[in-house]
Amino acid sequence: MTRTFNWKLVVKTLGALLLIEAFFMIIPTLVSLRYHEYDFLAFLVSTVITFVFGSLSTLLGARADEHVGEREGYVIVALVWVVFSLLGLLPYYLSGAINSYTDSFFETISGFTTTGATIIPDVESMTHGVLIWRSLTQWLGGMGIIVLSLAILPMFGLGGMQLYAAEVTGLSYEKLSPKIADTAKRLWAVYMFLTLAETIMLYVFGMSWFDSINHSLTTIATGGFSTYNTSVMHFSPAIQYVIIFFMFMSGINFALLIYVLRGQPRKLFDDEETRWYTYAVIVATVIVSIGLFFTAVPRTWQGGEEAFRKGLFTVLASVTSTGFAVDNYMSWQPLLWVTVFFLMVTGACAGSTSGGIKWVRILIFAKNGWAEFKRRIHPNAVLPVKLNGKPLTQQTIGNVMAFMMFYLMTIILTILIFCACGIDFEDAIGTTISAISNVGISIGHYGPLDNYAAFPTVAKWVMTFVMLVGRLEIFTVLLLFTRALWKK
């Protein structure tokens, strides 16, 4: 027996979320007005259209049953990114900033999924309104549209753990309060605190207020959109070190950062995933920095500092999937950019804004493999797989194994499709990892200072889908295509 799907609730929830998007569209509208730019009307019309769609959808679902089931939760979470992008592209398209509908959608969903891959060849030619909207899409997508909304949706008579569980990345979610709305508020409070702190620090070290706001929005979201064609290499070393610090912080589980702010830093230091994330950053930085010192910079104290800074920055931009650039790593020795490429796959910590597999899954995958090896030697021994000193259930281990399998299958299938579109094999690998890890930067012809303007049209649509799959960590999207989800 199949339970009736609550479409009215889905429509009502999406309508409430669109009202939130319309509210944030007001910001670039005002920015465009402030700078007397030609696209003010395009932003205003986009805001009105989004508001109208949101209002109508909310009214259509006004009498909906407020129970959010698992099916409704997964559908809402998957659809909201698409619906947000379909309306979020309007400012680009109506203003003429991006003439192609495909490119407008690509840029928008790349923002909301915090991928940071762009089709704009000359970012510096964009208006202030367009630049701030690009950054806002990443900031909204960073912590998650649903997590933001759960702090607000109760006003519409909506909300539920199903939405939170379907959207929050990582192996598990952690409630910091008995009420899910309070948990969402606390996560967003930390998110906004880090954004404000970075904005102030960037300004203190020499950025303009406009650039400070844009770069803090995209750093904390680990998105990587910049206001300059040369990304962060446009700025001073001091500014780059500020961004380094906040990239590292944004790669940590935000629930643990809340404990730190509560005066419980031990929670952070005791977390095994955080330690391995830190170890990975240190080891990779040592490898890249030493390599740069002997191959790419003068062998002086100044050269040593430059090698360390560029190495650490690139490592963090890759492992956190931020995607900023301080150098063209494709000009480095192969060992160095291969190290960087590996970090794009791993990602940082679950519960952070980063993409990739996440270190907790890599740990469980490796520990389970090692345990299986030891069971071959001691077949009668009981060898549980532990994380943070606690044994993991077979269901958790099975989830990780299934995730790794689907992750690999998605990568292989996407590479084949890209090759069929006429993309070189090396570029196909790089762009696939760029999309599914939401990292933006790639290898080959789509490196850190390149763009996707010349990418084949079909490949662009495929890449946007893979961005969404990567952002929602595969299962949320793939479950929509299974018969089991639609059964009671």
C-alpha positions in Angstrom: 0.0 0.0 0.0 1.4 3.4 -1.0 0.8 6.4 1.2 -0.6 9.5 -0.7 2.3 11.9 -1.4 1.7 15.3 0.2 2.3 17.5 -2.9 0.6 20.4 -1.2 3.1 20.5 1.6 6.0 20.3 -1.0 4.5 23.3 -2.9 3.9 25.2 0.3 7.5 24.6 1.6 9.1 25.6 -1.7 6.9 28.7 -1.7 8.2 29.7 1.7 11.8 29.1 0.6 11.3 31.2 -2.5 10.1 34.1 -0.2 13.5 33.7 1.6 15.3 33.9 -1.8 13.3 37.0 -2.8 14.3 38.6 0.5 18.0 38.0 -0.3 17.6 39.3 -3.9 16.7 42.6 -2.4 20.4 43.0 -1.3 21.9 43.0 -4.9 19.0 45.2 -6.0 20.0 47.8 -3.4 23.7 47.4 -4.2 22.9 48.0 -7.9 20.9 51.1 -7.0 23.7 52.3 -4.7 26.2 52.2 -7.6 23.7 53.5 -10.2 24.2 50.4 -12.4 22.1 49.5 -15.4 21.0 46.1 -14.0 18.9 47.6 -11.2 15.7 47.0 -13.1 16.7 43.4 -13.8 17.3 42.7 -10.1 14.0 44.4 -9.2 12.0 42.4 -11.7 13.7 39.2 -10.6 12.9 39.9 -7.0 9.2 40.6 -7.8 8.9 37.4 -9.9 10.5 35.3 -7.2 8.2 36.9 -4.6 5.1 36.3 -6.7 6.0 32.6 -7.3 6.8 32.2 -3.6 3.5 33.8 -2.5 1.4 31.8 -4.9 3.0 28.5 -4.0 2.5 29.3 -0.3 -1.2 30.1 -0.9 -1.7 26.9 -3.0 -0.5 24.8 -0.1 -2.1 26.8 2.6 -4.3 23.9 3.8 -1.6 21.2 3.5 -1.1 18.6 6.1 2.0 19.8 8.1 3.5 16.3 8.5 6.8 16.1 6.7 7.4 12.4 5.8 10.7 11.0 4.5 9.6 11.1 0.9 8.4 14.7 1.1 11.7 15.6 2.9 13.9 14.2 0.2 11.8 15.7 -2.6 11.8 19.2 -1.0 15.6 19.1 -0.4 16.4 18.0 -3.9 13.9 20.3 -5.6 14.8 23.5 -3.6 18.3 23.7 -5.2 16.8 23.4 -8.7 13.9 25.8 -8.0 16.3 28.3 -6.4 18.6 28.2 -9.4 15.7 28.5 -11.9 14.7 31.8 -10.4 18.2 32.8 -9.2 19.4 32.9 -12.7 17.0 35.7 -13.6 19.3 38.6 -12.6 22.1 37.2 -14.9 19.8 36.5 -17.8 17.5 39.6 -17.7 20.4 42.0 -17.2 22.4 40.5 -20.1 25.3 39.8 -17.8 25.1 36.2 -19.1 23.3 35.9 -22.4 22.8 32.1 -22.5 20.1 30.4 -20.4 22.3 27.4 -20.1 25.2 29.5 -18.8 23.0 31.4 -16.5 21.7 28.2 -14.9 25.2 26.8 -14.7 26.5 29.9 -12.9 23.6 29.9 -10.5 23.6 26.3 -9.5 27.4 26.4 -9.3 26.9 29.2 -6.7 24.1 27.5 -4.7 26.0 24.2 -4.5 29.2 26.2 -3.6 31.1 24.6 -6.5 32.5 27.8 -7.7 33.0 26.8 -11.4 32.3 29.8 -13.5 31.5 30.5 -17.2 32.3 34.2 -16.9 35.6 34.9 -18.7 36.0 38.4 -17.3 34.6 38.6 -13.7 36.0 42.2 -13.3 33.6 43.4 -16.0 30.6 42.4 -14.0 28.5 45.0 -12.0 28.6 45.2 -8.2 25.0 43.8 -8.1 26.0 40.7 -10.1 29.1 40.1 -8.0 27.3 40.4 -4.7 24.6 38.1 -6.0 27.2 35.5 -7.0 28.6 35.6 -3.5 25.2 35.4 -1.8 24.3 32.3 -3.8 27.3 30.6 -2.4 26.8 31.9 1.1 23.1 30.7 1.1 24.2 27.3 -0.3 27.1 26.9 2.1 25.4 26.1 5.4 22.4 24.9 3.4 19.2 26.5 2.3 17.2 24.0 4.3 19.2 24.6 7.5 18.6 28.3 7.1 15.0 27.7 6.4 14.4 25.5 9.4 15.2 28.5 11.6 12.4 30.4 9.7 9.9 27.8 8.4 8.1 27.4 11.8 6.6 30.8 11.1 4.9 29.2 8.1 3.8 26.2 10.2 6.5 24.1 8.6 9.8 22.4 9.6 10.9 18.9 10.6 13.8 16.6 11.2 13.3 14.9 7.9 14.4 18.1 6.0 17.4 18.5 8.3 18.5 14.9 8.0 18.1 14.9 4.2 20.1 18.1 3.7 22.9 18.1 6.3 26.1 16.5 4.9 28.2 13.8 6.4 27.5 10.5 8.0 25.2 11.7 10.7 23.6 14.9 12.0 23.8 16.2 15.5 21.0 18.0 17.3 22.5 20.7 19.6 19.1 21.4 21.0 15.9 19.4 21.5 14.2 21.6 18.9 15.5 21.3 15.4 14.8 25.0 14.7 17.1 25.9 17.6 19.8 23.7 16.2 19.5 25.4 12.8 19.7 28.9 14.5 22.8 28.0 16.4 24.6 26.7 13.3 23.7 29.8 11.4 24.7 32.0 14.3 28.3 30.5 14.1 28.1 30.8 10.3 27.3 34.5 10.5 29.8 35.1 13.2 32.6 33.7 11.1 31.5 35.7 8.1 31.4 38.9 10.0 34.8 38.2 11.7 36.4 37.6 8.3 34.8 40.6 6.7 36.3 42.9 9.4 39.7 41.2 9.3 39.9 41.5 5.5 39.0 45.1 5.7 41.6 45.8 8.4 44.3 44.2 6.2 43.5 46.3 3.2 40.5 45.1 1.3 37.7 47.4 0.4 34.4 46.8 2.2 32.8 45.5 -1.0 35.6 43.0 -1.6 35.8 42.0 2.0 32.1 41.2 2.1 32.2 39.2 -1.1 35.3 37.2 -0.1 34.1 36.4 3.4 30.7 35.2 2.0 32.5 32.8 -0.4 35.2 31.7 2.0 33.0 30.6 4.9 30.8 28.9 2.3 33.9 27.3 0.9 32.6 28.4 -2.5 35.5 30.3 -4.1 33.8 33.0 -6.2 36.1 36.0 -6.3 35.6 39.6 -7.6 38.9 39.4 -9.6 40.0 37.3 -12.6 43.2 36.4 -10.8 41.3 35.3 -7.7 43.1 35.9 -4.3 46.5 36.3 -5.9 45.3 39.9 -6.6 45.7 40.6 -2.8 48.5 40.9 -0.4 50.1 38.0 1.5 48.5 39.3 4.8 45.1 39.0 3.2 45.9 35.6 1.9 46.8 34.4 5.5 43.5 35.7 6.8 41.7 33.7 4.1 43.9 30.7 5.0 42.7 30.8 8.6 39.0 31.0 7.7 39.2 28.3 5.1 40.7 26.0 7.7 37.9 26.9 10.2 35.2 26.4 7.5 36.5 22.8 6.9 35.7 21.8 10.5 32.3 20.4 11.7 30.3 23.5 12.6 28.7 21.6 15.5 32.2 21.2 17.1 32.8 24.9 16.6 29.7 25.6 18.6 31.2 23.6 21.5 34.4 25.6 21.1 32.5 28.9 21.5 30.7 27.4 24.5 34.1 27.0 26.1 34.5 23.3 25.4 37.5 23.1 23.0 38.2 19.5 24.1 35.3 18.4 22.0 37.3 19.6 18.9 40.6 18.1 19.9 39.1 14.8 20.8 37.4 14.4 17.4 39.3 11.9 15.3 38.1 13.3 12.0 39.3 16.8 12.9 42.7 15.4 13.8 43.1 13.6 10.5 41.9 16.6 8.6 44.6 18.6 10.3 47.2 15.9 9.7 46.3 15.8 6.0 46.7 19.6 5.7 50.1 19.5 7.5 51.5 16.6 5.4 50.3 18.0 2.1 51.5 21.5 2.9 55.0 20.1 3.7 55.1 18.2 0.4 53.9 21.1 -1.7 55.9 23.8 0.1 59.2 21.8 -0.2 58.5 21.1 -3.8 57.8 24.7 -4.6 60.9 25.9 -2.7 63.2 23.7 -4.8 61.4 24.2 -8.2 59.4 27.4 -8.3 60.7 30.2 -6.0 64.1 31.8 -5.1 65.9 29.8 -2.4 65.8 32.6 0.1 63.9 33.4 3.2 61.4 35.3 1.1 61.2 32.5 -1.3 60.6 30.1 1.6 57.7 32.1 2.9 56.2 32.3 -0.6 56.5 28.6 -1.0 54.9 27.9 2.4 52.1 30.4 1.8 51.2 29.2 -1.7 51.5 25.6 -0.6 49.3 26.0 2.5 46.7 28.2 0.7 46.4 25.8 -2.3 46.2 22.8 0.0 43.4 24.4 2.0 41.6 25.7 -1.0 41.5 22.2 -2.4 40.7 20.1 0.7 37.9 22.4 1.8 36.7 22.7 -1.8 36.9 26.5 -1.6 38.7 26.8 -4.9 40.4 30.1 -4.5 43.8 30.4 -6.2 47.1 32.1 -5.4 49.0 30.5 -8.2 48.5 28.3 -11.3 49.3 24.9 -9.8 49.2 23.3 -13.2 52.5 25.0 -13.8 54.0 23.1 -10.8 55.7 19.7 -10.9 53.3 16.8 -11.4 53.7 15.4 -7.9 52.6 18.7 -6.4 49.4 19.2 -8.5 48.5 15.5 -8.1 48.7 16.0 -4.4 46.4 19.0 -4.7 44.0 16.9 -6.9 43.9 14.1 -4.4 42.8 16.6 -1.7 39.9 17.8 -4.0 38.5 14.2 -3.7 38.9 13.8 0.1 37.2 17.0 1.2 37.4 18.2 4.8 35.1 17.3 7.7 31.4 16.1 7.8 29.2 18.9 9.0 31.3 21.6 7.4 30.5 23.5 4.3 33.2 21.6 2.2 32.5 19.1 -0.5 34.3 15.8 -1.3 34.0 12.4 0.3 34.8 13.8 3.9 37.6 12.4 6.1 35.2 10.6 8.4 34.2 8.3 5.6 37.8 7.8 4.5 38.7 6.9 8.1 35.9 4.3 8.3 36.7 2.9 4.9 40.3 2.5 5.8 39.7 1.1 9.3 37.2 -1.4 7.9 39.7 -2.5 5.3 42.4 -3.0 7.9 40.0 -4.9 10.2 39.1 -7.2 7.3 42.8 -7.8 6.7 43.3 -8.7 10.4 40.2 -11.0 10.3 41.9 -13.0 7.5 44.8 -13.7 10.0 42.6 -14.1 13.1 39.2 -15.4 11.7 37.7 -16.0 15.2 38.7 -12.6 16.6 36.1 -9.9 17.3 37.5 -6.8 15.8 35.0 -3.9 15.8 35.6 -0.8 13.8 35.8 2.2 16.1 35.6 6.0 15.6 36.4 8.3 18.5 36.8 5.2 20.7 33.2 4.0 20.0 32.4 0.9 18.0 30.4 1.6 14.8 27.3 -0.3 13.8 27.3 -2.5 10.7 24.7 -0.2 9.2 27.0 2.8 9.5 29.9 0.8 7.9 27.5 -0.4 5.2 26.4 3.2 4.5 30.0 4.2 4.0 30.7 1.3 1.7 27.6 2.1 -0.4 28.5 5.8 -0.6 32.0 5.0 -1.8 30.6 2.6 -4.4 28.0 5.1 -5.7 30.5 7.9 -5.6 32.9 5.9 -7.8 30.2 4.8 -10.1 29.0 8.4 -10.6 32.6 9.5 -11.3 33.1 6.8 -13.9 29.8 7.4 -15.6 30.3 11.2 -15.8 33.8 10.8 -17.2 32.4 8.6 -20.0 29.7 11.1 -20.8 32.2 14.0 -20.9 34.5 12.0 -23.2 31.5 11.3 -25.4 31.0 15.1 -25.6 34.4 15.4 -27.0 36.3 16.4 -23.8 39.9 15.2 -23.4 40.3 12.3 -20.9 42.4 14.4 -18.5 39.9 17.3 -18.6 37.0 14.8 -18.2 38.6 13.4 -15.0 39.3 16.9 -13.6 35.9 18.4 -14.3 34.1 15.4 -12.9 36.0 15.6 -9.6 35.5 19.4 -9.7 31.7 18.9 -10.0 31.1 16.0 -7.6 33.4 17.4 -5.0 32.0 21.0 -5.4 35.5 22.3 -5.6 35.3 24.4 -8.8 39.0 24.2 -9.7 40.2 21.4 -11.9 43.2 20.1 -13.8 44.1 20.4 -17.5 42.4 23.1 -19.5 40.1 24.0 -16.6 42.7 24.8 -14.0 42.5 27.4 -11.2 42.5 30.5 -13.5 40.3 29.1 -16.3 36.6 29.1 -16.8 33.9 26.9 -18.4 32.6 29.3 -21.1 33.8 26.9 -23.9 32.5 23.8 -22.2 30.1 21.8 -24.4 26.4 22.7 -23.8 25.4 19.1 -23.0 28.4 18.7 -20.7 27.3 21.8 -18.9 23.9 20.4 -18.1 25.4 17.1 -17.0 27.9 18.9 -14.8 25.1 20.9 -13.1 23.4 17.6 -12.2 26.6 16.2 -10.8 27.2 19.4 -8.8 23.8 18.8 -7.2 24.5 15.1 -6.6 27.8 16.0 -4.9 26.2 18.8 -2.8 23.5 16.5 -1.5 26.0 13.6 -1.1 24.5 11.3 -3.7 21.8 9.4 -1.7 19.3 12.3 -1.5 19.1 12.7 -5.2 19.5 9.0 -6.2 16.8 7.9 -3.7 14.2 9.9 -5.8 14.7 7.4 -8.6 14.1 4.3 -6.5 10.8 2.5 -6.2 11.3 1.7 -2.5 11.2 5.4 -1.5 7.7 5.8 -3.0 6.3 2.8 -1.1 4.9 3.0 2.4 
